[in-house]
Amino acid sequence: MPRVIALIHQSAGVFGISFPDFPGCLCSADSLDEALRRGARALTRHVAAMVADGLAIPAPRPLAALRTDPDFTDDIAEAVRIVAVELPVPEPRPFVPAGAARIGLGWH
């Protein structure tokens, strides 16, 4: 399973986790372990939402590539930890042609 780089920051006793390859996917917790657990759940939900919206899942970049990306240079320098988190494999969505009616079954 591919792995994604996660940046962990700490401020005032709170740990934050973010994923440079998935902008907007972040969360915080009172401990490092909880931040990692919540971060994994947040990434799973973020990827699921991208799939539901029909968006492409970006290929995870290695740390060396992120270190040279000027958008993340400061974030990486300020991180207290840099970890790799498993990238969840999205469930394939069934193909529904545009304009197709959704049929539900009522109670019988």
DSSP file with accessible surface (Angstrom, degrees, kcal/mol):
  #  RESIDUE AA STRUCTURE BP1 BP2  ACC     N-H-->O    O-->H-N    N-H-->O    O-->H-N    TCO  KAPPA ALPHA  PHI   PSI    X-CA   Y-CA   Z-CA
    1    1 A M              0   0  129      0, 0.0    88,-0.0     0, 0.0     0, 0.0   0.000 360.0 360.0 360.0 134.2    0.0    0.0    0.0
    2    2 A P        -     0   0   69      0, 0.0    85,-3.3     0, 0.0     2,-0.3  -0.238 360.0-138.5 -62.7 154.9    1.4    3.4   -0.9
    3    3 A R  E     -A   86   0A 132     83,-0.3     2,-0.4    57,-0.1    83,-0.2  -0.897   7.6-149.2-119.5 148.7    2.4    5.7    1.9
    4    4 A V  E     -A   85   0A   0     81,-3.6    81,-3.0    -2,-0.3     2,-0.3  -0.924  22.4-114.9-117.0 139.9    1.9    9.5    2.3
    5    5 A I  E     -A   84   0A  22     56,-0.4    16,-0.4    -2,-0.4     2,-0.4  -0.566  31.5-166.9 -75.5 131.7    4.1   11.9    4.1
    6    6 A A  E     -A   83   0A   0     77,-3.3    77,-2.3    -2,-0.3     2,-0.5  -0.968   9.5-147.2-119.6 137.5    2.5   13.5    7.1
    7    7 A L  E     -AB  82  18A   0     11,-2.7    11,-2.0    -2,-0.4     2,-0.5  -0.900  10.6-159.0-104.1 131.3    3.9   16.6    8.9
    8    8 A I  E     -AB  81  17A   0     73,-2.7    72,-2.7    -2,-0.5    73,-1.5  -0.948  11.0-177.9-114.7 127.2    3.3   16.8   12.6
    9    9 A H  E     - B   0  16A  44      7,-2.4     7,-2.8    -2,-0.5     2,-0.4  -0.843  10.8-153.0-117.1 158.2    3.5   20.2   14.4
   10   10 A Q  E     + B   0  15A 101     -2,-0.3     2,-0.3     5,-0.2     5,-0.2  -0.999  18.7 163.4-136.0 133.9    3.2   21.0   18.1
   11   11 A S  E >  S- B   0  14A  92      3,-2.3     3,-1.9    -2,-0.4    -2,-0.0  -0.950  71.1 -10.9-150.0 128.6    2.0   24.3   19.6
   12   12 A A  T 3  S-     0   0  104     -2,-0.3     3,-0.1     1,-0.3    -1,-0.0   0.861 128.6 -52.8  52.5  38.6    0.9   25.0   23.2
   13   13 A G  T 3  S+     0   0   44      1,-0.2     2,-0.4     0, 0.0    -1,-0.3   0.540 114.2 115.0  79.9   5.9    0.7   21.2   23.9
   14   14 A V  E <   -B   11   0A  58     -3,-1.9    -3,-2.3    14,-0.0     2,-0.4  -0.921  55.1-146.2-112.7 134.2   -1.5   20.4   20.9
   15   15 A F  E     -BC  10  29A  31     14,-3.0    14,-2.4    -2,-0.4     2,-0.4  -0.836  13.0-166.4 -99.0 134.6   -0.3   18.3   18.0
   16   16 A G  E     -BC   9  28A  22     -7,-2.8    -7,-2.4    -2,-0.4     2,-0.4  -0.919   1.6-161.5-117.6 145.6   -1.5   19.0   14.5
   17   17 A I  E     +BC   8  27A   2     10,-2.7    10,-1.7    -2,-0.4     2,-0.3  -0.988  12.7 171.7-128.4 136.7   -1.1   16.7   11.5
   18   18 A S  E     -BC   7  26A  31    -11,-2.0   -11,-2.7    -2,-0.4     8,-0.2  -0.950  26.0-138.5-140.6 161.7   -1.3   17.6    7.9
   19   19 A F    >   -     0   0    3      6,-1.1     3,-2.3     3,-0.4     6,-0.3  -0.937   6.7-157.7-126.2 104.1   -0.7   15.9    4.5
   20   20 A P  T 3  S+     0   0    8      0, 0.0    -1,-0.1     0, 0.0   -14,-0.1   0.820  95.0  53.0 -54.3 -33.4    1.1   18.1    1.9
   21   21 A D  T 3  S+     0   0   13    -16,-0.4   -15,-0.1     1,-0.2   -17,-0.0   0.572 111.5  49.2 -78.7  -7.3   -0.2   16.0   -1.0
   22   22 A F  S X  S-     0   0    2     -3,-2.3     3,-2.2     3,-0.2    -3,-0.4  -0.668  83.5-156.2-130.9  75.5   -3.8   16.4    0.3
   23   23 A P  T 3  S+     0   0  103      0, 0.0     3,-0.1     0, 0.0    -2,-0.0  -0.225  79.4  25.2 -54.3 137.4   -4.4   20.1    1.0
   24   24 A G  T 3  S+     0   0   67      1,-0.2     2,-0.9    -5,-0.0    -6,-0.0   0.283  89.6 116.5  91.5 -10.5   -7.1   20.7    3.5
   25   25 A C    <   +     0   0    4     -3,-2.2    -6,-1.1    -6,-0.3     2,-0.3  -0.814  43.1 121.0 -94.1 104.5   -6.7   17.3    5.2
   26   26 A L  E     +C   18   0A 113     -2,-0.9     2,-0.3    -8,-0.2    -8,-0.2  -0.977  28.9 171.8-156.3 161.9   -5.6   18.1    8.7
   27   27 A C  E     -C   17   0A  30    -10,-1.7   -10,-2.7    -2,-0.3     2,-0.3  -0.964  17.3-135.9-162.4 174.9   -6.6   17.5   12.3
   28   28 A S  E     +C   16   0A  63     -2,-0.3     2,-0.3   -12,-0.2   -12,-0.2  -0.915  16.7 174.9-138.8 164.6   -5.3   18.0   15.9
   29   29 A A  E     -C   15   0A   2    -14,-2.4   -14,-3.0    -2,-0.3     6,-0.1  -0.969  41.9-109.7-161.3 168.3   -5.1   16.2   19.1
   30   30 A D  S    S+     0   0  136     -2,-0.3     2,-0.3   -16,-0.2     3,-0.1   0.576 100.1  37.2 -83.7 -11.3   -3.7   16.4   22.6
   31   31 A S  S  > S-     0   0   48    -16,-0.1     4,-2.3     1,-0.1     5,-0.2  -0.961  79.3-119.9-137.8 159.5   -1.1   13.6   22.1
   32   32 A L  H  > S+     0   0   29     -2,-0.3     4,-2.3     1,-0.2     5,-0.2   0.931 114.0  50.9 -62.9 -45.0    1.1   12.5   19.3
   33   33 A D  H  > S+     0   0  105      1,-0.2     4,-2.2     2,-0.2    -1,-0.2   0.911 111.5  47.2 -60.8 -43.1   -0.5    9.0   19.2
   34   34 A E  H  > S+     0   0   45      1,-0.2     4,-3.1     2,-0.2     5,-0.3   0.886 109.3  54.4 -67.7 -36.9   -4.0   10.5   19.0
   35   35 A A  H  X S+     0   0    0     -4,-2.3     4,-2.6     1,-0.2    -2,-0.2   0.914 109.0  48.9 -61.5 -40.5   -2.9   12.9   16.3
   36   36 A L  H  X S+     0   0   54     -4,-2.3     4,-2.2     2,-0.2    -2,-0.2   0.917 113.2  46.5 -65.2 -43.4   -1.6    9.9   14.2
   37   37 A R  H  X S+     0   0  131     -4,-2.2     4,-2.0     2,-0.2    -2,-0.2   0.947 116.6  43.8 -62.9 -48.8   -4.9    8.0   14.8
   38   38 A R  H  X S+     0   0  103     -4,-3.1     4,-2.9     1,-0.2    -2,-0.2   0.877 111.5  55.0 -65.3 -36.4   -7.0   11.0   13.9
   39   39 A G  H  X S+     0   0    0     -4,-2.6     4,-2.7    -5,-0.3    -1,-0.2   0.914 106.6  50.2 -63.1 -41.8   -4.8   11.8   11.0
   40   40 A A  H  X S+     0   0   40     -4,-2.2     4,-2.2     2,-0.2    -1,-0.2   0.920 113.4  46.1 -62.7 -42.3   -5.2    8.4    9.5
   41   41 A R  H  X S+     0   0  111     -4,-2.0     4,-2.5     2,-0.2     5,-0.2   0.914 112.2  50.9 -65.5 -42.6   -9.0    8.6    9.8
   42   42 A A  H  X S+     0   0   23     -4,-2.9     4,-2.6     1,-0.2    -2,-0.2   0.913 110.3  49.5 -62.2 -41.5   -9.0   12.1    8.4
   43   43 A L  H  X S+     0   0    1     -4,-2.7     4,-2.8     2,-0.2     5,-0.3   0.923 109.9  51.4 -64.6 -42.0   -7.0   11.0    5.4
   44   44 A T  H  X S+     0   0   72     -4,-2.2     4,-2.3     1,-0.2    -2,-0.2   0.937 114.0  43.5 -59.3 -46.2   -9.4    8.0    4.8
   45   45 A R  H  X S+     0   0  171     -4,-2.5     4,-2.4     2,-0.2    -1,-0.2   0.880 112.5  53.0 -67.6 -38.1  -12.4   10.3    4.8
   46   46 A H  H  X S+     0   0   48     -4,-2.6     4,-2.2    -5,-0.2    -2,-0.2   0.939 111.0  45.8 -63.2 -46.4  -10.6   12.9    2.7
   47   47 A V  H  X S+     0   0    1     -4,-2.8     4,-2.5     1,-0.2    -2,-0.2   0.917 111.9  52.1 -64.1 -41.8   -9.8   10.3    0.0
   48   48 A A  H  X S+     0   0   56     -4,-2.3     4,-2.6    -5,-0.3    -1,-0.2   0.909 109.7  49.4 -60.7 -40.7  -13.3    8.9    0.1
   49   49 A A  H  X S+     0   0   49     -4,-2.4     4,-1.9     2,-0.2    -1,-0.2   0.895 109.5  51.8 -66.7 -38.4  -14.7   12.5   -0.4
   50   50 A M  H  <>S+     0   0   26     -4,-2.2     5,-3.0     2,-0.2     4,-0.2   0.930 111.4  47.0 -62.5 -43.8  -12.4   13.0   -3.3
   51   51 A V  H ><5S+     0   0   30     -4,-2.5     3,-1.7     1,-0.2    -2,-0.2   0.932 110.8  51.8 -63.0 -44.4  -13.5    9.8   -4.9
   52   52 A A  H 3<5S+     0   0   56     -4,-2.6    -1,-0.2     1,-0.3    -2,-0.2   0.842 110.6  49.1 -61.7 -31.8  -17.2   10.7   -4.3
   53   53 A D  T 3<5S-     0   0  120     -4,-1.9    -1,-0.3    -5,-0.2    -2,-0.2   0.405 117.5-114.1 -87.3   0.4  -16.6   14.0   -6.0
   54   54 A G  T < 5 +     0   0   63     -3,-1.7     2,-0.2     1,-0.2    -3,-0.2   0.719  65.5 148.5  76.8  20.5  -14.9   12.4   -9.0
   55   55 A L      < -     0   0   97     -5,-3.0    -1,-0.2    -6,-0.2     2,-0.2  -0.609  50.9-109.2 -89.5 150.3  -11.5   13.9   -8.2
   56   56 A A        -     0   0   88     -2,-0.2    -1,-0.1     1,-0.1    -5,-0.0  -0.512  26.9-124.8 -75.4 141.8   -8.2   12.2   -9.0
   57   57 A I        -     0   0   52     -2,-0.2   -35,-0.1     1,-0.0    -1,-0.1  -0.782  31.3-123.8 -85.9 122.7   -6.2   10.9   -6.1
   58   58 A P        -     0   0   47      0, 0.0   -37,-0.0     0, 0.0    -1,-0.0  -0.337  22.1-109.1 -68.6 149.0   -2.7   12.5   -6.3
   59   59 A A        -     0   0   80      1,-0.1     2,-0.1   -55,-0.0   -55,-0.0  -0.622  41.4-109.1 -73.2 130.9    0.3   10.2   -6.4
   60   60 A P        -     0   0   40      0, 0.0    -1,-0.1     0, 0.0   -57,-0.1  -0.409  31.2-138.5 -63.5 135.5    2.2   10.5   -3.0
   61   61 A R        -     0   0   75     -2,-0.1   -56,-0.4   -56,-0.1   -40,-0.1  -0.741  18.1-113.4 -93.0 146.1    5.5   12.3   -3.3
   62   62 A P    >>  -     0   0   86      0, 0.0     4,-1.9     0, 0.0     3,-0.6  -0.327  31.7-106.0 -71.1 161.6    8.6   11.1   -1.5
   63   63 A L  H 3> S+     0   0   47      1,-0.2     4,-2.6     2,-0.2     5,-0.2   0.878 119.4  60.4 -56.6 -38.4   10.0   13.3    1.2
   64   64 A A  H 3> S+     0   0   72      1,-0.2     4,-0.8     2,-0.2    -1,-0.2   0.896 106.4  46.9 -58.8 -39.5   12.9   14.4   -1.0
   65   65 A A  H X4 S+     0   0   34     -3,-0.6     3,-0.6     1,-0.2     4,-0.4   0.898 111.5  50.4 -70.0 -39.4   10.4   15.9   -3.5
   66   66 A L  H >< S+     0   0    0     -4,-1.9     3,-1.2     1,-0.2     6,-0.3   0.883 103.5  60.1 -65.7 -36.2    8.5   17.6   -0.8
   67   67 A R  H 3< S+     0   0  133     -4,-2.6    -1,-0.2     1,-0.3    -2,-0.2   0.778 107.3  46.0 -63.1 -25.9   11.7   19.1    0.6
   68   68 A T  T << S+     0   0  112     -4,-0.8    -1,-0.3    -3,-0.6    -2,-0.2   0.484  87.7 101.3 -95.4  -3.2   12.4   20.9   -2.7
   69   69 A D    X>  -     0   0   29     -3,-1.2     3,-2.1    -4,-0.4     4,-0.8  -0.727  64.8-150.9 -83.5 114.1    8.8   22.2   -3.1
   70   70 A P  T 34 S+     0   0  107      0, 0.0     4,-0.4     0, 0.0     3,-0.3   0.775  92.3  66.3 -60.2 -22.1    8.8   25.9   -2.0
   71   71 A D  T 34 S+     0   0  128      1,-0.2     4,-0.2     2,-0.1    -5,-0.0   0.733 113.4  30.4 -69.1 -20.3    5.2   25.6   -0.9
   72   72 A F  T <> S+     0   0   33     -3,-2.1     4,-2.8    -6,-0.3     5,-0.3   0.415  87.0 101.3-119.9   0.7    6.2   23.2    1.9
   73   73 A T  H  X S+     0   0   64     -4,-0.8     4,-2.1    -3,-0.3     5,-0.1   0.923  90.4  41.0 -55.1 -48.7    9.8   24.3    2.8
   74   74 A D  H  > S+     0   0  117     -4,-0.4     4,-1.9     2,-0.2    -1,-0.2   0.912 114.1  52.8 -67.7 -41.8    8.7   26.2    5.9
   75   75 A D  H  > S+     0   0   64      1,-0.2     4,-0.8     2,-0.2    -2,-0.2   0.913 111.4  46.4 -60.1 -42.9    6.2   23.6    7.0
   76   76 A I  H >< S+     0   0   13     -4,-2.8     3,-0.7     1,-0.2    -1,-0.2   0.919 111.0  52.1 -67.3 -41.2    8.7   20.8    6.8
   77   77 A A  H 3< S+     0   0   83     -4,-2.1    -1,-0.2    -5,-0.3    -2,-0.2   0.848 113.2  44.9 -63.8 -32.4   11.3   22.9    8.7
   78   78 A E  H 3< S+     0   0  128     -4,-1.9    -1,-0.2    -5,-0.1    -2,-0.2   0.544  87.1 112.4 -91.0  -6.7    8.9   23.6   11.5
   79   79 A A    <<  -     0   0   20     -4,-0.8   -70,-0.3    -3,-0.7     3,-0.1  -0.416  55.1-155.8 -69.1 138.6    7.5   20.0   11.8
   80   80 A V  S    S+     0   0   74    -72,-2.7     2,-0.3     1,-0.3   -71,-0.2   0.718  82.6  12.6 -83.7 -23.2    8.4   18.2   15.0
   81   81 A R  E     -A    8   0A 139    -73,-1.5   -73,-2.7     2,-0.0     2,-0.5  -0.990  60.1-157.1-148.7 149.3    8.0   14.9   13.3
   82   82 A I  E     +A    7   0A  54     -2,-0.3     2,-0.3   -75,-0.2   -75,-0.2  -0.997  27.1 171.0-126.3 121.0    7.7   13.7    9.7
   83   83 A V  E     -A    6   0A  39    -77,-2.3   -77,-3.3    -2,-0.5     2,-0.5  -0.885  32.1-122.9-129.1 161.0    6.0   10.3    9.3
   84   84 A A  E     -A    5   0A  40     -2,-0.3     2,-0.4   -79,-0.2   -79,-0.2  -0.909  26.7-168.0-104.8 131.7    4.7    8.1    6.5
   85   85 A V  E     -A    4   0A  18    -81,-3.0   -81,-3.6    -2,-0.5     2,-0.1  -0.943  30.5-102.0-119.4 140.3    1.0    7.1    6.8
   86   86 A E  E     -A    3   0A 106     -2,-0.4   -83,-0.3   -83,-0.2     0, 0.0  -0.382  32.4-128.1 -62.9 133.5   -0.6    4.4    4.6
   87   87 A L        -     0   0   15    -85,-3.3    -1,-0.1    -2,-0.1   -47,-0.0  -0.734  27.7-122.6 -81.6 120.4   -2.7    5.8    1.8
   88   88 A P        -     0   0   23      0, 0.0    -1,-0.0     0, 0.0   -85,-0.0  -0.373  18.0-124.0 -65.1 143.0   -6.2    4.3    2.0
   89   89 A V        -     0   0  101     -2,-0.0     2,-0.1     1,-0.0   -41,-0.0  -0.799  30.4-127.3 -87.0 118.0   -7.3    2.5   -1.2
   90   90 A P        -     0   0   50      0, 0.0   -42,-0.0     0, 0.0     3,-0.0  -0.378  20.1-111.8 -68.7 145.2  -10.6    4.0   -2.2
   91   91 A E        -     0   0  162      1,-0.1     2,-0.1    -2,-0.1     0, 0.0  -0.562  38.5-109.1 -69.7 134.8  -13.5    1.8   -2.9
   92   92 A P        -     0   0  116      0, 0.0    -1,-0.1     0, 0.0    -3,-0.0  -0.441  31.3-132.2 -66.5 138.9  -14.4    1.7   -6.5
   93   93 A R        -     0   0  141     -2,-0.1     2,-0.1   -42,-0.1     3,-0.0  -0.749  22.3-109.5 -91.2 141.6  -17.7    3.5   -7.3
   94   94 A P        -     0   0  106      0, 0.0     2,-0.4     0, 0.0    -1,-0.1  -0.414  37.5-108.5 -66.9 143.9  -20.3    1.8   -9.4
   95   95 A F        -     0   0  179     -2,-0.1     0, 0.0     1,-0.0     0, 0.0  -0.621  38.1-179.7 -76.1 124.4  -20.7    3.4  -12.8
   96   96 A V        -     0   0   69     -2,-0.4     3,-0.1    -3,-0.0     4,-0.1  -0.975  27.6-126.2-124.5 113.7  -23.9    5.3  -13.2
   97   97 A P    >   -     0   0   68      0, 0.0     3,-2.1     0, 0.0     2,-0.0  -0.253  37.0 -91.9 -59.2 146.5  -24.4    6.9  -16.6
   98   98 A A  T 3  S+     0   0  109      1,-0.3     3,-0.1     3,-0.0     0, 0.0  -0.333 113.5  18.9 -57.8 135.6  -25.2   10.7  -16.5
   99   99 A G  T 3  S+     0   0   86      1,-0.3    -1,-0.3    -3,-0.1     2,-0.2   0.432  89.0 142.9  83.3  -1.6  -28.9   11.2  -16.4
  100  100 A A    <   -     0   0   45     -3,-2.1    -1,-0.3     1,-0.1     2,-0.3  -0.471  51.7-120.3 -72.4 141.6  -29.7    7.7  -15.2
  101  101 A A        -     0   0   88     -2,-0.2     2,-0.6    -3,-0.1    -1,-0.1  -0.591  16.9-132.8 -81.1 141.6  -32.6    7.4  -12.8
  102  102 A R        -     0   0  214     -2,-0.3     2,-0.5    -6,-0.0    -1,-0.0  -0.854  21.5-155.9 -93.7 127.0  -31.9    6.0   -9.4
  103  103 A I        -     0   0  152     -2,-0.6     2,-0.3     2,-0.0    -2,-0.0  -0.887   8.2-167.7-109.5 125.2  -34.5    3.4   -8.5
  104  104 A G        -     0   0   68     -2,-0.5     2,-0.5     0, 0.0    -2,-0.0  -0.817  19.6-126.3-108.7 152.2  -35.2    2.6   -4.8
  105  105 A L        -     0   0  165     -2,-0.3     3,-0.1     1,-0.0     2,-0.0  -0.852  25.3-146.8 -98.5 128.8  -37.2   -0.3   -3.5
  106  106 A G        -     0   0   50     -2,-0.5     2,-0.2     1,-0.1    -1,-0.0  -0.215  34.5 -74.4 -83.1 177.9  -40.0    0.6   -1.2
  107  107 A W              0   0  260     -2,-0.0    -1,-0.1     1,-0.0     0, 0.0  -0.519 360.0 360.0 -73.4 138.3  -41.3   -1.4    1.8
  108  108 A H              0   0  214     -2,-0.2    -1,-0.0    -3,-0.1    -3,-0.0  -0.916 360.0 360.0-120.7 360.0  -43.3   -4.4    0.8
